[in-house]
Amino acid sequence: MAIKDMEQYQFQTGAEQVEVARKGGIASGKARREKQTAQAVARAILDEMLHAKDGSEVTIRYAMLRKAAEKAYKGDLRAMETLVKISGEMPAEKREVTGKDGAPLMECDYNIGDLSEEQLLELADSLQDVQAKRRKEQ
């Protein structure tokens, strides 16, 4: 939207602003539905069946993954990374949490999704303790 277009909405009455907001909400809902429709179409296409050279039937998704696997086997790093990501076997990234002035506090090399309920509760308690300590320091 150009600045000139924005200026016309700047000093509107309450009723006019409500109408503009209503139209924006309608357009937003339409865009969201179109995006959902496109995602549904893409999933449907990926699930369509193809006839393989050997006579078997496979989904387009399978054929694409098979092609990526062939490229990965030949050394294509992007194909390797894609397959590992899709498989869910991507190693957890090591993240460094920093404190005041960028000084390291601790290193975190685990995936929070892999923690047990008990471990999550302990972590939550620790975080609450740290927050309470910071509030006292302020």
Secondary structure, 3 states (H helix, E strand, C coil): CCHHHHHHHHCCCHHHHHHHHHHHHHHHHHHHHHHHHHHHHHHHHHCCEEECCCCCEEEHHHHHHHHHHHHHHCCCHHHHHHHHHHHCCCCCCCEEEECHHHCEEEEECCCHHHCCHHHHHHHHHHHHHHHHHHHHHC
